Amino acid sequence: MTGRYTNNIQAAILYEGGDEIHPSLHLNAFRMEMLNRQLPLKVVQEDRNFVLMAGPGEFRILVTYFARPADVAVFAPTLGSAVTTLLMPDARERVRRHTAHVLVEVHHGVMGGVTDKPEIAGFFNQIGMQRPGATLREFNMRVEILGEVCRHLLKVQPASVIHWTQSNMLVAGEQFTAFLNQQQPSMLTVHPKLFAGKPVPGFSETPAGVLTLGGADYIGREIYVAPAPIPWVDLYEAALAFMRVALVPNGYIVPDDETFGPENGDYSYRVRHLAAEQHPIGMREPSYALTLRFSRQHSYTTMEHETRTLVPGGMRSVAASVEADKDRRRELVADWEQKERAAKAVGNSLQLYRKGEGGQDASPGSPPRFGGGFTRRTAVFGRKH
């Protein structure tokens, strides 16, 4: 699994009035903190409203103060996001009122954001070279350092809004530290774009779906969660859980057409790996799609979901009844064992379930169906149903 790992990530800090910001002077404390973290930063260039700092591995930080508003047209897409309105109802007014801003940029390599362009990234792949900063560790570093620069500048002078451009999130200045303190990925780096679904009889909750913006930086594709009549926050948390399974050491992407959910059976999603032309809302790019099949908390189930009974011993105990052909039987067991090893590698488990209802088998001798899961705390993985 390879993420997009956007190289040049930015944050725009919007101010309503206040004093002039002098980046070189006001970030001295930041540089001292980074030195204590074993990240020495050298000032390469500076003037009254500008500073360029360089660190190990061609790491660059550029901070510029502008005594004028930013181009408000840039904020139109994120102001149109339902999540922006939910989190900051006066977002439009805050953007309209701002009088000055600071732009913070971080990247690896001398080419900066040029390497994010598809044609340049393709060229690097063609000649067998890795793009600067194109690892999860370096991407996480850029996210952390960008956040720390913003944190220090907010100590100098409170801001009205922070625009985190990598995910196109707008965050109220007074809420930014709370967003930053969350374990990433979170809503700071993965924007949940909401869209409406059709009403479901018997449910008061208006179905909403989620499409992530920023997830591809971590796992290579954005995640589409189909509309369901449960709170959209729960759908979004499922998307983050899907990502975290891939991001833990020895993690993985839940395979296509398999199930995803906790071992305790509280919820279950079907996973699909969709090609660009299959994108559910026409984005024309590959995506991972999650569809809720069952939620115990919200008393929601689909026709597809079936209650299951645990099969002790897993595939080894039932392979003979599932497949008569010896070669095919060996393939089933080998596939099971490979996935079982993957589960143990991240400290979890893989389970096999038999189709049934109310804890009982559907009928004597009925073939087992697959299910189950693993992650830390809430297991997430499953075989086909």
For each residue, the residues with C-beta under 8 A, 3 or more apart:
1: 219 220 246 251 252 253
2: 5 220
3: 136 139 216 217 218 219 220
4: 216 217 220
5: 2 131 133 134 135 136 138 139 217
6: 9 116 139 166 217
7: 107 108 109 112 113 115 116 131 132 133 134 142
8: 105 106 107 112 113 116
9: 6 105 106 107 142 143 146 165 166
10: 103 104 105 106 146 165 166
11: 103 104 146 147 149 150 162 163 164 165
12: 70 74 101 102 103 104 162 163 165
13: 101 102 103 104 150 153 154 159 161 162 173
14: 69 70 94 95 98 100 101 159 160 161 162 163 173
15: 18 21 98 99 100 101 102 157 159 160
16: 94 97 98 99 160
17: 99 100
18: 15 100 157 158
19: 157
20: 49 65 67 100
21: 15 26 49 65 100 102 153 156 157
22: 25 26 48 49 65
23: 26 27 46 49 50 51 63 64 65 102 153
24: 27 28 43 46 47 50 51
25: 22 28
26: 21 22 23 152 153 156
27: 23 24 30 31 51 53 63 149 152 153
28: 24 25 31 32
29: 32 33 152 155
30: 27 33 34 148 149 152
31: 27 28 34 35 41 53
32: 28 29 35 36
33: 29 30 36 37 148 152
34: 30 31 37 39 40 41 55 145 148
35: 31 32 38 39 40 41
36: 32 33
37: 33 34
38: 35
39: 34 35 55 56 59 145
40: 34 35 55 56
41: 31 34 35 53 54 55 61
42: 53 54 55
43: 24 46 51 52 53
44: 52 53 54
45: 50 51 52
46: 23 24 43 50 51 52
47: 24 50
48: 22
49: 20 21 22 23 64 65 66 67
50: 23 24 45 46 47 62 63 64 65
51: 23 24 27 43 45 46 61 62 63
52: 43 44 45 46 60 61 62
53: 27 31 41 42 43 44 60 61 62 63
54: 41 42 44 58 59 60 61
55: 34 39 40 41 42 59 60 61
56: 39 40 59
57: 108 138
58: 54 108 109 110 132
59: 39 54 55 56 106 107 108 141 145
60: 52 53 54 55 105 106 107 108 109 112
61: 41 51 52 53 54 55 104 105 106 145 149
62: 50 51 52 53 103 104 105 106
63: 23 27 50 51 53 102 103 104 105 149 153
64: 23 49 50 102 103
65: 20 21 22 23 49 50 100 101 102
66: 49 70 100 101 102 103
67: 20 49 100
68: 99 100 101
69: 14 72 98 99 100 101
70: 12 14 66 74 75 98 101 103 163
71: 74
72: 69 75 76 95 96
73: 76
74: 12 70 71 163
75: 70 72 78 79 95 163 170
76: 72 73 79 80
77: 80 81 168
78: 75 81 84 163 168 169 170 191
79: 75 76 84 91 92 95 170
80: 76 77 84
81: 77 78 84 85 168 191 193 194
82: 85 86 193 194
83: 86 87 187 191 192 193 194
84: 78 79 80 81 87 88 91 169 170
85: 81 82 88 89 91
86: 82 83 89
87: 83 84 91 170 171 172 175
88: 84 85 91 94 161 170 171 172 175
89: 85 86
90: 93 94
91: 79 84 85 87 88 94 95 161 170 172
92: 79 95 96
93: 90 96 97
94: 14 16 88 90 91 97 98 160 161 172
95: 14 72 75 79 91 92 98 161 170
96: 72 92 93
97: 16 93 94 160
98: 14 15 16 69 70 94 95 101 160 161
99: 15 16 17 68 69
100: 14 15 17 18 20 21 65 66 67 68 69
101: 12 13 14 15 65 66 68 69 70 98
102: 12 13 15 21 23 63 64 65 66 153
103: 10 11 12 13 62 63 64 66 70
104: 10 11 12 13 61 62 63 146 149 150 153
105: 8 9 10 60 61 62 63 112 113
106: 8 9 10 59 60 61 62 142 145 146 149
107: 7 8 9 59 60 112 113 132 133 142
108: 7 57 58 59 60 132 133 138 142
109: 7 58 60 112 115 131 132 133
110: 58
111: 114 115 120 132
112: 7 8 60 105 107 109 115
113: 7 8 105 107 116 117
114: 111 117 120
115: 7 109 111 112 120 121 124 131 132 133 134
116: 6 7 8 113 120 121
117: 113 114 120 121
118: 121 122
119: 122 123
120: 111 114 115 116 117 123 124 131
121: 115 116 117 118 124 125 131
122: 118 119 125 126
123: 119 120 126 127
124: 115 120 121 127 129 130 131
125: 121 122 128
126: 122 123
127: 123 124
128: 125
129: 124
130: 124 134 135
131: 5 7 109 115 120 121 124 134
132: 7 58 107 108 109 111 115
133: 5 7 107 108 109 115 138 139 142
134: 5 7 115 130 131 138
135: 5 130 138 139
136: 3 5 139 140 218 247
137: 140 141
138: 5 57 108 133 134 135 141 142
139: 3 5 6 133 135 136 142 143 217 218
140: 136 137 143 144 184
141: 59 137 138 144 145
142: 7 9 106 107 108 133 138 139 145 146
143: 9 139 140 146 147 166 184 189
144: 140 141 147 148
145: 34 39 59 61 106 141 142 148 149
146: 9 10 11 104 106 142 143 149 150
147: 11 143 144 150 151 180 188
148: 30 33 34 144 145 151 152
149: 11 27 30 61 63 104 106 145 146 152 153
150: 11 13 104 146 147 153 154 162 176 180
151: 147 148 154 155 176 177 180
152: 26 27 29 30 33 148 149 155 156
153: 13 21 23 26 27 63 102 104 149 150 156 157 159
154: 13 150 151 157 158 159 173 176 177
155: 29 151 152
156: 21 26 152 153
157: 15 18 19 21 153 154
158: 18 154 173 174
159: 13 14 15 153 154 162 173 176
160: 14 15 16 94 97 98 172 173
161: 13 14 88 91 94 95 98 170 171 172 173
162: 11 12 13 14 150 159 170 171 173 176
163: 11 12 14 70 74 75 78 168 169 170 171
164: 11 167 168 169 170 171 188 189
165: 9 10 11 12 168
166: 6 9 10 143 189 214 217
167: 164 188 189 190 191 213 214
168: 77 78 81 163 164 165 191 213 214
169: 78 84 163 164 179 187 188 189 191
170: 75 78 79 84 87 88 91 95 161 162 163 164
171: 87 88 161 162 163 164 175 176 179 188
172: 87 88 91 94 160 161 175 176
173: 13 14 154 158 159 160 161 162 176
174: 158
175: 87 88 171 172 178 179
176: 150 151 154 159 162 171 172 173 179 180
177: 151 154 180 181
178: 175 181 182
179: 169 171 175 176 182 186 187 188
180: 147 150 151 176 177 188
181: 177 178
182: 178 179 186 187 188
183: 186
184: 140 143 188 189
185: 189 190 214 215 218 240 243 244 247
186: 179 182 183 189 190 240
187: 83 169 179 182 190 191 192 236
188: 147 164 167 169 171 179 180 182 184
189: 143 164 166 167 169 184 185 186 214 217 218
190: 167 185 186 187 212 213 214 215 218 239 240 243
191: 78 81 83 167 168 169 187 212 213 214
192: 83 187 210 211 212 232 236 239
193: 81 82 83 210 211 212 213
194: 81 82 83 208 209 210 232
195: 208 209 210 211 227 281
196: 206 207 208 209 227
197: 206 207 208 209 226 227 228
198: 207 227
199: 203 206 207 229
200: 203 207 228 229
201:
202:
203: 199 200 207 229 300
204: 229
205: 229 230 231 298
206: 196 197 199 229
207: 196 197 198 199 200 203 227 228 229
208: 194 195 196 197 227 232 235
209: 194 195 196 197 224 225 226 227 228 232 235
210: 192 193 194 195 223 224 225 232 235 236 239
211: 192 193 195 222 223 224 225 281 283
212: 190 191 192 193 215 216 222 223 224 239
213: 167 168 190 191 193 222
214: 166 167 168 185 189 190 191 217 218 222
215: 185 190 212 218 219 221 222 223 239 243
216: 3 4 212 219 220 221 222
217: 3 4 5 6 139 166 189 214
218: 3 136 139 185 189 190 214 215 243 246 247
219: 1 3 215 216 243 246 247 253 288
220: 1 2 3 4 216
221: 215 216 285 286 287 288
222: 211 212 213 214 215 216 283 285 287 288
223: 210 211 212 215 239 242 243 287 288 289 290
224: 209 210 211 212 274 279 280 281 287 288 289 290
225: 209 210 211 228 235 236 238 239 269 289 290 291 292
226: 197 209 280 289 290 291 292
227: 195 196 197 198 207 208 209
228: 197 200 207 209 225 235 291 292 295 300
229: 199 200 203 204 205 206 207 298 300
230: 205 234 235 292 295 297 298 300
231: 205 234 235 298
232: 192 194 208 209 210 235 236
233: 236 237
234: 230 231 237 238 267 295 297 298
235: 208 209 210 225 228 230 231 232 238 239 290 292
236: 187 192 210 225 232 233 239 240
237: 233 234 240 241
238: 225 234 235 241 242 260 267 269 290 292
239: 190 192 210 212 215 223 225 235 236 242 243 290
240: 185 186 190 236 237 243 244
241: 237 238 244 245 260 375 378 380
242: 223 238 239 245 246 254 260 269 271 288 290 380
243: 185 190 215 218 219 223 239 240 246 247
244: 185 240 241 247 248 251 375
245: 241 242 248 251 252 253 254 260 346 375 380 381
246: 1 218 219 242 243 251 252 253
247: 136 185 218 219 243 244 251
248: 244 245 251 346 375 376
249: 345 346
250: 342 345 346
251: 1 244 245 246 247 248 346
252: 1 245 246 342
253: 1 219 245 246 273 288
254: 242 245 258 260 271 380 381 382
255: 258 271 273
256: 271 272 273
257: 270 271 272 384
258: 254 255 270 271 370 381 382 383 384
259: 268 269 270 271 293 371 373 381 382 383 384 385
260: 238 241 242 245 254 268 269 270 271 290 373 380 381 382
261: 265 266 267 268 269 294 373 379 380 382
262: 265 266 267 373 378 379 380
263: 349 351 372 373 374 378 379
264: 378 379
265: 261 262 268 294 296 308
266: 261 262 295 296 297 378
267: 234 238 261 262 292 294 295 296 297
268: 259 260 261 265 292 293 294 305 371 382
269: 225 238 242 259 260 261 290 291 292 293
270: 257 258 259 260 290 291 293 304
271: 242 254 255 256 257 258 259 260 288 289 290
272: 256 257 288 289 291
273: 253 255 256 286 288 289
274: 224 278 279 280 286 287 288 289
275: 278 286
276: 279 284 285 286
277: 284
278: 274 275
279: 224 274 276 282 283 284 285 286 287
280: 224 226 274 287 289
281: 195 211 224
282: 279
283: 211 222 279 287
284: 276 277 279
285: 221 222 276 279
286: 221 273 274 275 276 279
287: 221 222 223 224 274 279 280 283
288: 219 221 222 223 224 242 253 271 272 273 274
289: 223 224 225 226 271 272 273 274 280
290: 223 224 225 226 235 238 239 242 260 269 270 271
291: 225 226 228 269 270 272
292: 225 226 228 230 235 238 267 268 269 295 300 302
293: 259 268 269 270 301 302 304 305
294: 261 265 267 268 300 301 302 305
295: 228 230 234 266 267 292 298 299 300 301
296: 265 266 267 299
297: 230 234 266 267
298: 205 229 230 231 234 295
299: 295 296
300: 203 228 229 230 292 294 295
301: 293 294 295 305
302: 292 293 294 305
303:
304: 270 293 385
305: 268 293 294 301 302
306: 355 356 357 369 385
307: 356 357 358 359
308: 265 353 354 355 356 369 371
309: 353 354 355 356 359 360 361
310: 351 352 353 354
311: 314 317 318 351 352 353 354 368
312: 317
313: 316 317 318
314: 311 317 318 336 340 350 351 352
315: 318 319 322 332 333 335 336 337 352
316: 313 319 333 336
317: 311 312 313 314
318: 311 313 314 315 321 322 352 367 368
319: 315 316 322 323 329 332 333
320: 323 329
321: 318 365 367 368
322: 315 318 319 329 332 367 368
323: 319 320 328 329 332
324: 329
325: 328 329
326: 329 330
327: 330 331
328: 323 325 331 332
329: 319 320 322 323 324 325 326 332 333
330: 326 327 333 334
331: 327 328 334 335
332: 315 319 322 323 328 329 335 336
333: 315 316 319 329 330 336 337
334: 330 331 337 338
335: 315 331 332 338 339
336: 314 315 316 332 333 339 340 350 352
337: 315 333 334 340 341
338: 334 335 341 342
339: 335 336 342 343 350 381 383
340: 314 336 337 343 344 349 350
341: 337 338 344 345
342: 250 252 338 339 345 346 350
343: 339 340 346 348 349 350 374 381
344: 340 341 347 348 349
345: 249 250 341 342
346: 245 248 249 250 251 342 343 374 375 376
347: 344 376
348: 343 344 373 374 375 376 379 381
349: 263 340 343 344 372 374 379
350: 314 336 339 340 342 343 372 373 374 381
351: 263 310 311 314 371 372 373
352: 310 311 314 315 318 336 368 370 371 372 383
353: 308 309 310 311 368 369 370 371 372
354: 308 309 310 311 361 366 368 369
355: 306 308 309 361 362 366 367 368 369 385
356: 306 307 308 309 359 360 361 362 366
357: 306 307 360 362
358: 307
359: 307 309 356
360: 309 356 357
361: 309 354 355 356 364 366
362: 355 356 357 366
363: 366
364: 361
365: 321
366: 354 355 356 361 362 363
367: 318 321 322 355
368: 311 318 321 322 352 353 354 355
369: 306 308 353 354 355 383 384 385
370: 258 352 353 382 383 384 385
371: 259 268 308 351 352 353 382 383 385
372: 263 349 350 351 352 353 379 381 382 383
373: 259 260 261 262 263 348 350 351 378 379 380 381 382
374: 263 343 346 348 349 350 379 380 381
375: 241 244 245 248 346 348 378 379 380 381
376: 248 346 347 348
377:
378: 241 262 263 264 266 373 375
379: 261 262 263 264 348 349 372 373 374 375
380: 241 242 245 254 260 261 262 373 374 375
381: 245 254 258 259 260 339 343 348 350 372 373 374 375
382: 254 258 259 260 261 268 370 371 372 373 385
383: 258 259 339 352 369 370 371 372
384: 257 258 259 369 370
385: 259 304 306 355 369 370 371 382
